[in-house]
């Protein structure tokens, strides 16, 4: 191999590495409004600066200003609540006029079944990018978690048929446990249920941050065996959870910031980003050195032209 061919080869490899490191689209900065389960919270969320809205769907009774209750219908609320001033239909009619991403969290198989025709009717003429995410815990997970309230087969089959363009957010039930992880058992159970139902669309896996940081190789494997475009949503809703922040940085650097949504309480998010920014500065310095090396190679090549 002569010098010119050698230089061309080195430049090609270096440019590929450089482009991969500098062309990252970050999802981790997405911001959230949670438990948007009332008219007041919905109005606040629609006018906030957050990019994402998360709301819970249950079956129960809609209560009007006079205290009158409807029959059981899909409403916005979180167990053990069984009443709300906001129905799913009213919620969707209001949200459709916004530009925010919506994640609907279903708390039972019944809620999902009753909600499905409401969602279908609301979005029958909408483009795919305006469909809500559909979230459910469909398998027991670390902790160990309880039996899930949503049947996995029903959720996947109905979603595949009725909502083929929606992003499914699939999770495991969990309980607080500082030392647990998403072991191979939990990962394989998720892979198996997707394979069983022949579900081949991209999904986002909702993983509890305190367990995810102990499961880097397992979650990397999960994404590698998942449909192209699949992501993680790393969440925490319990301020008592212990999160290994260096491991969280490592997780995001391993799978890519373009494949992780981050959903943490404000204080936890602040700690993470301070650490992540510090590591990014070091990475940026490395990219700068790579740029200098590339420039030197181009000069060297031109000398020999």
KETORVO-592415 format. One record per residue (C-alpha): residue number from 0; residue in one letter; y, z, x. Coordinates in steps of 0.5 Angstrom, whole numbers, m for minus. Each point is the difference from the previous one (the first is absolute). Layout:
N
rec pos=NUM | code=A | py=Y | pz=Z | px=X
...
% end
This chain:
305
rec pos=0 | code=X | py=0 | pz=0 | px=0
rec pos=1 | code=X | py=7 | pz=m2 | px=3
rec pos=2 | code=X | py=6 | pz=4 | px=0
rec pos=3 | code=X | py=3 | pz=m4 | px=m6
rec pos=4 | code=X | py=m6 | pz=1 | px=m4
rec pos=5 | code=X | py=0 | pz=7 | px=2
rec pos=6 | code=X | py=7 | pz=2 | px=m2
rec pos=7 | code=X | py=m1 | pz=m4 | px=m7
rec pos=8 | code=X | py=m6 | pz=4 | px=m1
rec pos=9 | code=X | py=4 | pz=7 | px=1
rec pos=10 | code=X | py=6 | pz=m2 | px=m4
rec pos=11 | code=X | py=m4 | pz=m2 | px=m6
rec pos=12 | code=X | py=m4 | pz=7 | px=0
rec pos=13 | code=X | py=6 | pz=4 | px=2
rec pos=14 | code=X | py=4 | pz=m4 | px=m6
rec pos=15 | code=X | py=m5 | pz=2 | px=m5
rec pos=16 | code=X | py=0 | pz=7 | px=2
rec pos=17 | code=X | py=7 | pz=1 | px=0
rec pos=18 | code=X | py=1 | pz=m4 | px=m7
rec pos=19 | code=X | py=m5 | pz=5 | px=m3
rec pos=20 | code=X | py=4 | pz=6 | px=2
rec pos=21 | code=X | py=6 | pz=m2 | px=m2
rec pos=22 | code=X | py=m2 | pz=m3 | px=m7
rec pos=23 | code=X | py=m1 | pz=6 | px=m3
rec pos=24 | code=X | py=2 | pz=1 | px=m8
rec pos=25 | code=X | py=0 | pz=7 | px=m1
rec pos=26 | code=X | py=m2 | pz=3 | px=m7
rec pos=27 | code=X | py=1 | pz=7 | px=3
rec pos=28 | code=X | py=7 | pz=1 | px=m2
rec pos=29 | code=X | py=m1 | pz=m1 | px=m8
rec pos=30 | code=X | py=3 | pz=5 | px=m4
rec pos=31 | code=X | py=m3 | pz=3 | px=m6
rec pos=32 | code=X | py=2 | pz=4 | px=m7
rec pos=33 | code=X | py=m6 | pz=4 | px=m2
rec pos=34 | code=X | py=m3 | pz=2 | px=m7
rec pos=35 | code=X | py=5 | pz=m4 | px=m4
rec pos=36 | code=X | py=m3 | pz=2 | px=m6
rec pos=37 | code=X | py=6 | pz=1 | px=m5
rec pos=38 | code=X | py=6 | pz=m4 | px=m2
rec pos=39 | code=X | py=5 | pz=4 | px=4
rec pos=40 | code=X | py=m4 | pz=m1 | px=6
rec pos=41 | code=X | py=m1 | pz=m7 | px=m1
rec pos=42 | code=X | py=7 | pz=m1 | px=m1
rec pos=43 | code=X | py=2 | pz=4 | px=6
rec pos=44 | code=X | py=m6 | pz=m4 | px=4
rec pos=45 | code=X | py=3 | pz=m7 | px=m2
rec pos=46 | code=X | py=7 | pz=1 | px=3
rec pos=47 | code=X | py=m3 | pz=4 | px=6
rec pos=48 | code=X | py=0 | pz=m3 | px=7
rec pos=49 | code=X | py=m8 | pz=0 | px=0
rec pos=50 | code=X | py=m4 | pz=m6 | px=1
rec pos=51 | code=X | py=m6 | pz=3 | px=m4
rec pos=52 | code=X | py=m1 | pz=3 | px=m6
rec pos=53 | code=X | py=m7 | pz=4 | px=m1
rec pos=54 | code=X | py=m1 | pz=2 | px=m8
rec pos=55 | code=X | py=m7 | pz=4 | px=m3
rec pos=56 | code=X | py=m3 | pz=m3 | px=m6
rec pos=57 | code=X | py=m4 | pz=4 | px=m5
rec pos=58 | code=X | py=m2 | pz=0 | px=m7
rec pos=59 | code=X | py=4 | pz=5 | px=m5
rec pos=60 | code=X | py=5 | pz=0 | px=m5
rec pos=61 | code=X | py=7 | pz=m3 | px=0
rec pos=62 | code=X | py=5 | pz=5 | px=m2
rec pos=63 | code=X | py=7 | pz=m2 | px=m3
rec pos=64 | code=X | py=6 | pz=4 | px=m1
rec pos=65 | code=X | py=m2 | pz=3 | px=m6
rec pos=66 | code=X | py=m6 | pz=3 | px=3
rec pos=67 | code=X | py=m5 | pz=m5 | px=m4
rec pos=68 | code=X | py=m6 | pz=m2 | px=4
rec pos=69 | code=X | py=m3 | pz=m7 | px=0
rec pos=70 | code=X | py=m8 | pz=m1 | px=0
rec pos=71 | code=X | py=m3 | pz=0 | px=7
rec pos=72 | code=X | py=3 | pz=m6 | px=4
rec pos=73 | code=X | py=1 | pz=m2 | px=8
rec pos=74 | code=X | py=6 | pz=5 | px=2
rec pos=75 | code=X | py=3 | pz=2 | px=6
rec pos=76 | code=X | py=m2 | pz=7 | px=2
rec pos=77 | code=X | py=m4 | pz=4 | px=5
rec pos=78 | code=X | py=m6 | pz=4 | px=m2
rec pos=79 | code=X | py=0 | pz=5 | px=m3
rec pos=80 | code=X | py=5 | pz=m3 | px=m4
rec pos=81 | code=X | py=m1 | pz=m3 | px=m7
rec pos=82 | code=X | py=7 | pz=m2 | px=m2
rec pos=83 | code=X | py=5 | pz=m4 | px=2
rec pos=84 | code=X | py=7 | pz=m3 | px=m2
rec pos=85 | code=X | py=m2 | pz=m7 | px=4
rec pos=86 | code=X | py=m5 | pz=m4 | px=m2
rec pos=87 | code=X | py=m4 | pz=m5 | px=5
rec pos=88 | code=X | py=3 | pz=m6 | px=m4
rec pos=89 | code=X | py=7 | pz=3 | px=0
rec pos=90 | code=X | py=0 | pz=1 | px=7
rec pos=91 | code=X | py=m3 | pz=m7 | px=2
rec pos=92 | code=X | py=6 | pz=m3 | px=m4
rec pos=93 | code=X | py=5 | pz=4 | px=3
rec pos=94 | code=X | py=m3 | pz=m1 | px=7
rec pos=95 | code=X | py=m1 | pz=m8 | px=0
rec pos=96 | code=X | py=8 | pz=m1 | px=0
rec pos=97 | code=X | py=0 | pz=4 | px=7
rec pos=98 | code=X | py=m2 | pz=m3 | px=7
rec pos=99 | code=X | py=m4 | pz=6 | px=2
rec pos=100 | code=X | py=m8 | pz=0 | px=1
rec pos=101 | code=X | py=m3 | pz=4 | px=m5
rec pos=102 | code=X | py=m7 | pz=4 | px=1
rec pos=103 | code=X | py=m3 | pz=3 | px=m6
rec pos=104 | code=X | py=m5 | pz=5 | px=1
rec pos=105 | code=X | py=m6 | pz=1 | px=m5
rec pos=106 | code=X | py=m2 | pz=7 | px=m1
rec pos=107 | code=X | py=m7 | pz=m2 | px=m4
rec pos=108 | code=X | py=m4 | pz=m6 | px=m2
rec pos=109 | code=X | py=3 | pz=1 | px=m7
rec pos=110 | code=X | py=7 | pz=m1 | px=2
rec pos=111 | code=X | py=m2 | pz=m6 | px=4
rec pos=112 | code=X | py=m4 | pz=m3 | px=m6
rec pos=113 | code=X | py=6 | pz=1 | px=m5
rec pos=114 | code=X | py=5 | pz=m2 | px=5
rec pos=115 | code=X | py=m3 | pz=m7 | px=2
rec pos=116 | code=X | py=2 | pz=m3 | px=m6
rec pos=117 | code=X | py=7 | pz=3 | px=0
rec pos=118 | code=X | py=1 | pz=m3 | px=7
rec pos=119 | code=X | py=m3 | pz=m7 | px=m1
rec pos=120 | code=X | py=5 | pz=m1 | px=m6
rec pos=121 | code=X | py=6 | pz=3 | px=4
rec pos=122 | code=X | py=m2 | pz=m5 | px=6
rec pos=123 | code=X | py=m3 | pz=m6 | px=m3
rec pos=124 | code=X | py=6 | pz=m5 | px=2
rec pos=125 | code=X | py=2 | pz=4 | px=7
rec pos=126 | code=X | py=m1 | pz=m3 | px=7
rec pos=127 | code=X | py=m5 | pz=4 | px=4
rec pos=128 | code=X | py=5 | pz=3 | px=4
rec pos=129 | code=X | py=3 | pz=4 | px=m6
rec pos=130 | code=X | py=m7 | pz=3 | px=m2
rec pos=131 | code=X | py=m1 | pz=8 | px=1
rec pos=132 | code=X | py=m5 | pz=3 | px=5
rec pos=133 | code=X | py=m6 | pz=3 | px=m3
rec pos=134 | code=X | py=m2 | pz=7 | px=3
rec pos=135 | code=X | py=m6 | pz=4 | px=m2
rec pos=136 | code=X | py=m4 | pz=5 | px=4
rec pos=137 | code=X | py=m7 | pz=m3 | px=m1
rec pos=138 | code=X | py=m4 | pz=3 | px=5
rec pos=139 | code=X | py=m1 | pz=8 | px=2
rec pos=140 | code=X | py=3 | pz=1 | px=7
rec pos=141 | code=X | py=1 | pz=5 | px=6
rec pos=142 | code=X | py=1 | pz=7 | px=m2
rec pos=143 | code=X | py=m4 | pz=m1 | px=m3
rec pos=144 | code=X | py=3 | pz=m3 | px=m6
rec pos=145 | code=X | py=m2 | pz=1 | px=m8
rec pos=146 | code=X | py=m3 | pz=m6 | px=m4
rec pos=147 | code=X | py=5 | pz=m5 | px=m1
rec pos=148 | code=X | py=3 | pz=m1 | px=m7
rec pos=149 | code=X | py=0 | pz=m8 | px=0
rec pos=150 | code=X | py=m7 | pz=m3 | px=1
rec pos=151 | code=X | py=0 | pz=m5 | px=6
rec pos=152 | code=X | py=m4 | pz=m6 | px=m4
rec pos=153 | code=X | py=4 | pz=0 | px=m6
rec pos=154 | code=X | py=7 | pz=0 | px=4
rec pos=155 | code=X | py=m2 | pz=m5 | px=5
rec pos=156 | code=X | py=m4 | pz=m5 | px=m5
rec pos=157 | code=X | py=6 | pz=1 | px=m5
rec pos=158 | code=X | py=5 | pz=m1 | px=5
rec pos=159 | code=X | py=m3 | pz=m6 | px=3
rec pos=160 | code=X | py=0 | pz=m4 | px=m7
rec pos=161 | code=X | py=6 | pz=3 | px=m3
rec pos=162 | code=X | py=5 | pz=1 | px=6
rec pos=163 | code=X | py=m3 | pz=m5 | px=6
rec pos=164 | code=X | py=7 | pz=0 | px=3
rec pos=165 | code=X | py=2 | pz=7 | px=0
rec pos=166 | code=X | py=m1 | pz=5 | px=6
rec pos=167 | code=X | py=m5 | pz=5 | px=m1
rec pos=168 | code=X | py=1 | pz=7 | px=3
rec pos=169 | code=X | py=m7 | pz=3 | px=1
rec pos=170 | code=X | py=m1 | pz=7 | px=2
rec pos=171 | code=X | py=m4 | pz=6 | px=1
rec pos=172 | code=X | py=0 | pz=7 | px=m4
rec pos=173 | code=X | py=2 | pz=5 | px=6
rec pos=174 | code=X | py=1 | pz=7 | px=1
rec pos=175 | code=X | py=4 | pz=4 | px=5
rec pos=176 | code=X | py=m4 | pz=1 | px=6
rec pos=177 | code=X | py=3 | pz=0 | px=7
rec pos=178 | code=X | py=m6 | pz=m3 | px=4
rec pos=179 | code=X | py=m3 | pz=m5 | px=m4
rec pos=180 | code=X | py=1 | pz=m8 | px=0
rec pos=181 | code=X | py=m2 | pz=m6 | px=m3
rec pos=182 | code=X | py=m7 | pz=0 | px=3
rec pos=183 | code=X | py=m5 | pz=m6 | px=0
rec pos=184 | code=X | py=m3 | pz=2 | px=m6
rec pos=185 | code=X | py=7 | pz=m1 | px=m4
rec pos=186 | code=X | py=1 | pz=m6 | px=3
rec pos=187 | code=X | py=m6 | pz=m3 | px=m1
rec pos=188 | code=X | py=0 | pz=2 | px=m7
rec pos=189 | code=X | py=6 | pz=m4 | px=m1
rec pos=190 | code=X | py=m2 | pz=m6 | px=3
rec pos=191 | code=X | py=m6 | pz=0 | px=m4
rec pos=192 | code=X | py=3 | pz=1 | px=m7
rec pos=193 | code=X | py=5 | pz=m6 | px=2
rec pos=194 | code=X | py=m6 | pz=m4 | px=2
rec pos=195 | code=X | py=m4 | pz=2 | px=m6
rec pos=196 | code=X | py=5 | pz=m2 | px=m5
rec pos=197 | code=X | py=2 | pz=m7 | px=4
rec pos=198 | code=X | py=7 | pz=2 | px=1
rec pos=199 | code=X | py=3 | pz=m4 | px=5
rec pos=200 | code=X | py=8 | pz=1 | px=m1
rec pos=201 | code=X | py=4 | pz=4 | px=5
rec pos=202 | code=X | py=1 | pz=7 | px=m2
rec pos=203 | code=X | py=3 | pz=6 | px=3
rec pos=204 | code=X | py=m4 | pz=6 | px=2
rec pos=205 | code=X | py=4 | pz=7 | px=m2
rec pos=206 | code=X | py=m2 | pz=5 | px=5
rec pos=207 | code=X | py=2 | pz=7 | px=1
rec pos=208 | code=X | py=4 | pz=1 | px=6
rec pos=209 | code=X | py=m3 | pz=6 | px=3
rec pos=210 | code=X | py=m7 | pz=m3 | px=0
rec pos=211 | code=X | py=2 | pz=m7 | px=2
rec pos=212 | code=X | py=3 | pz=2 | px=6
rec pos=213 | code=X | py=m7 | pz=2 | px=2
rec pos=214 | code=X | py=m3 | pz=m6 | px=m2
rec pos=215 | code=X | py=3 | pz=m6 | px=4
rec pos=216 | code=X | py=m6 | pz=m4 | px=2
rec pos=217 | code=X | py=m3 | pz=1 | px=m7
rec pos=218 | code=X | py=6 | pz=m3 | px=m3
rec pos=219 | code=X | py=1 | pz=m5 | px=5
rec pos=220 | code=X | py=m7 | pz=m2 | px=m2
rec pos=221 | code=X | py=1 | pz=0 | px=m7
rec pos=222 | code=X | py=6 | pz=m5 | px=0
rec pos=223 | code=X | py=m4 | pz=m4 | px=5
rec pos=224 | code=X | py=m5 | pz=m1 | px=m6
rec pos=225 | code=X | py=5 | pz=m1 | px=m5
rec pos=226 | code=X | py=3 | pz=m6 | px=m4
rec pos=227 | code=X | py=5 | pz=m3 | px=5
rec pos=228 | code=X | py=7 | pz=3 | px=m2
rec pos=229 | code=X | py=m3 | pz=7 | px=m1
rec pos=230 | code=X | py=4 | pz=6 | px=2
rec pos=231 | code=X | py=0 | pz=8 | px=0
rec pos=232 | code=X | py=5 | pz=4 | px=m4
rec pos=233 | code=X | py=0 | pz=7 | px=4
rec pos=234 | code=X | py=3 | pz=5 | px=m5
rec pos=235 | code=X | py=1 | pz=8 | px=0
rec pos=236 | code=X | py=2 | pz=4 | px=m7
rec pos=237 | code=X | py=m2 | pz=7 | px=3
rec pos=238 | code=X | py=5 | pz=3 | px=5
rec pos=239 | code=X | py=m5 | pz=5 | px=2
rec pos=240 | code=X | py=m4 | pz=m6 | px=3
rec pos=241 | code=X | py=m1 | pz=0 | px=8
rec pos=242 | code=X | py=2 | pz=m7 | px=3
rec pos=243 | code=X | py=m1 | pz=m2 | px=7
rec pos=244 | code=X | py=6 | pz=m4 | px=1
rec pos=245 | code=X | py=m2 | pz=m3 | px=7
rec pos=246 | code=X | py=m7 | pz=m2 | px=m4
rec pos=247 | code=X | py=4 | pz=m3 | px=m5
rec pos=248 | code=X | py=4 | pz=m4 | px=5
rec pos=249 | code=X | py=m6 | pz=m2 | px=3
rec pos=250 | code=X | py=m3 | pz=m3 | px=m7
rec pos=251 | code=X | py=6 | pz=m4 | px=m2
rec pos=252 | code=X | py=0 | pz=m3 | px=7
rec pos=253 | code=X | py=m7 | pz=m1 | px=0
rec pos=254 | code=X | py=0 | pz=m4 | px=m7
rec pos=255 | code=X | py=7 | pz=m2 | px=1
rec pos=256 | code=X | py=6 | pz=2 | px=m4
rec pos=257 | code=X | py=0 | pz=m7 | px=m4
rec pos=258 | code=X | py=m7 | pz=3 | px=m3
rec pos=259 | code=X | py=2 | pz=7 | px=m2
rec pos=260 | code=X | py=5 | pz=3 | px=m6
rec pos=261 | code=X | py=2 | pz=7 | px=2
rec pos=262 | code=X | py=1 | pz=5 | px=m6
rec pos=263 | code=X | py=2 | pz=7 | px=3
rec pos=264 | code=X | py=4 | pz=5 | px=m2
rec pos=265 | code=X | py=7 | pz=0 | px=3
rec pos=266 | code=X | py=m1 | pz=5 | px=5
rec pos=267 | code=X | py=m6 | pz=m3 | px=2
rec pos=268 | code=X | py=3 | pz=m7 | px=0
rec pos=269 | code=X | py=5 | pz=3 | px=5
rec pos=270 | code=X | py=m4 | pz=3 | px=5
rec pos=271 | code=X | py=m5 | pz=m6 | px=0
rec pos=272 | code=X | py=6 | pz=m5 | px=1
rec pos=273 | code=X | py=3 | pz=4 | px=6
rec pos=274 | code=X | py=m7 | pz=m1 | px=3
rec pos=275 | code=X | py=m1 | pz=m7 | px=m2
rec pos=276 | code=X | py=7 | pz=m2 | px=2
rec pos=277 | code=X | py=m1 | pz=3 | px=7
rec pos=278 | code=X | py=m7 | pz=m3 | px=1
rec pos=279 | code=X | py=3 | pz=m7 | px=m2
rec pos=280 | code=X | py=6 | pz=1 | px=5
rec pos=281 | code=X | py=m5 | pz=0 | px=5
rec pos=282 | code=X | py=m4 | pz=m6 | px=m2
rec pos=283 | code=X | py=7 | pz=m4 | px=m1
rec pos=284 | code=X | py=1 | pz=2 | px=8
rec pos=285 | code=X | py=m7 | pz=m3 | px=1
rec pos=286 | code=X | py=2 | pz=m6 | px=m4
rec pos=287 | code=X | py=6 | pz=m1 | px=4
rec pos=288 | code=X | py=m4 | pz=0 | px=7
rec pos=289 | code=X | py=m5 | pz=m5 | px=m4
rec pos=290 | code=X | py=7 | pz=m4 | px=m1
rec pos=291 | code=X | py=2 | pz=0 | px=7
rec pos=292 | code=X | py=m7 | pz=m2 | px=3
rec pos=293 | code=X | py=0 | pz=m6 | px=m5
rec pos=294 | code=X | py=7 | pz=m2 | px=2
rec pos=295 | code=X | py=m3 | pz=1 | px=8
rec pos=296 | code=X | py=m6 | pz=m5 | px=m2
rec pos=297 | code=X | py=5 | pz=m5 | px=m3
rec pos=298 | code=X | py=4 | pz=0 | px=6
rec pos=299 | code=X | py=m6 | pz=m1 | px=5
rec pos=300 | code=X | py=m3 | pz=m5 | px=m4
rec pos=301 | code=X | py=7 | pz=m4 | px=0
rec pos=302 | code=X | py=0 | pz=1 | px=7
rec pos=303 | code=X | py=m7 | pz=m4 | px=1
rec pos=304 | code=X | py=2 | pz=m6 | px=m5
% end
